[in-house]
Structures are given as structure tokens and as C-alpha cells.
Amino acid sequence: MAAAYVHPEVLVSADWVEQHRNDPKVRIVESDEDILLYEMGHIPGAVKVDWQGDLQHQILRDYIDAAKFAEICERSGISNDTTVVFYGDKSNWWACYAFWAFKLFGHKDCRIMNGGRKLWTDQKRELTVEVPSYPKVTYTVDPAAAAEASIRCFRDDVLAHQKAGLPLIDVRSTKEFTGERTHMENYPEEGALRGGHIPGAKSVPWSLAVNEDGTFKTADELKVIFESEAGLKPTDNVVAYCRIGERSSLTWFVLTYLLGYPTVRNYDGSWTEWGNLVRVPIVKGA
């Protein structure tokens, strides 16, 4: 009998979005790497949340604070009890990143549209350039619900994790893992002075978790990738990283919600930070 996702409720289909996009309790959010895609056409009723312009602090390398997050939600018509459905390009890299960021601030009901923007457009579903306007609502960030300590880690946490020999998953491409490149192919070499990976990390490229159409692989297929091949166990304390934290957000989503691992953190400093740090260990090669 085929295994099921542990938390299937966080993954919705394009049909579900079609049926609920006018539901006042649901807000559809597009978050892309290509910041022009939304303006070229988006799901009717969807709002845009830009990972860099909206979610990132514009001076510190960090996220916005709770007040700014609440402001973004309020302008988007997102209340504390709104079901927020994220979708985007690149097989939902940035949608998962936005999902993860919303969880940092404790938003309860977050979901991902399986297949993201690619599947929606491949199926020739409706797009619009009309930007919706929603009545401003009130949003309150509850510090007690914020999940940063349980889903995010920083360089000192990673150093301690690595020294303890706990599981580290590097989700970048193979050439980035070996140090042949400091960025993905077809992207400029930038961001880190050295190439390689964190000692003890296993290479599990994010792309293994998705199909050609952008949908996630089945639970059985994911178990083969992460458990039979990478050696993880559901009880493991896992840290995932990539270059800046977006691809590893997708792997964090897969491990946390599709496979149900309770202890997974995303190192959003990732290789851009680690590859520039003085006197931290790295490994080159496979």
C-alpha cells in the first residue's frame, strides 16, 4: 500500500485553488524568483509577496520584524485566521521560502499549491494582470506562536550541529556541493569566496523531490530519496541548507510536512555565509 503524506492538508491542487480563490477566508499569494512574473500575469485574486523586497530587512541580512510582517499581511487582506496558499516559479522554491517565513511569525494556516506557477500555466488556466485590492484587516503577531527557534538555525547552531555529527543536508547542485561552482549553473559565480560543503553534510539536491511538472514526488519516492539513499530517520534532528535558504526551504517543507519529521531547521545563512566565514571547516569534493 502506498504511503501517504504525513500532513496532506498543507498541499492543495490547482483545482482546489480554482474553487477557493474567491473565498474570503483564503488568500492566494504568489512569490517568485523572477520578480516580474506576477506583473506579467498571475492567478486572479492573488497578491504578490516578494521574498527580497517584502520579507527581507533592507539593511540587515535578516527578516523583517513583526510589525512589518503584520503590515504586509494587513495590506494583503490576510488576517490571523486566513488560509494562505503560496505558489511560485522554480517548482515553488520561493513559495516554500515565503511559507517558511510566515511560519517564523507563527501564521497558522499556510499551504502550498502543488506544481506551482508552472503547472498552472502548463494547464492553460486563467491569468490576469489585474492587481486585486482587499480591505485592510488587522493582524497581530503572537510572539508565543512564532517558530523561529524550532525551524531556523544560525551559524553557531550549525557549527555545534556539525561537531556533534548530526544530519546536515546540502540541497544544492552536485557541482556546488563539490566546490566546482559557488552558484548554480547558468547563474553568475557570486556570493562565496570558497566552494565546497560543510563537513559531514550529505548531498541531496532539492530537485530530486519534485517531478518535471513541478509537483512533489510521492511519499514513497521521497522516503527512498531521504531515508533509503541519504540515511535519514524521521526522528533525526536535521539541518538543511543551500546558498541563501530558498532551495532548502523546499526541502524543509518536504521533510517537515510531507514526511512528517518533527525536528528540521533551515539554515538560511547557508553557503553564502558559511563559504565566507573565517576558520570554519569546509570540504571540497564529493
Secondary structure, DSSP 8 states (H G I E B T S, - for coil): -----SSGGGEE-HHHHHHHTT-TTEEEEE--SSTTHHHH-B-TT-EE--TTTTTB-SSSSSB--HHHHHHHHHHTT--TT-EEEEE-SGGGHHHHHHHHHHHHTT-S-EEEETTHHHHHHHTT---B--------------TTT--HHHHB--HHHHHHHHHTT--EEE-S-HHHHHTS-SS-TTS-S-S-SS--B-TT-EE--GGGGB-TTS-B--HHHHHIIIIIIT---TT--EEEE-SSSSHHHHHHHIIIIIS--S-EEEETTHHHHHTT-TT---B---
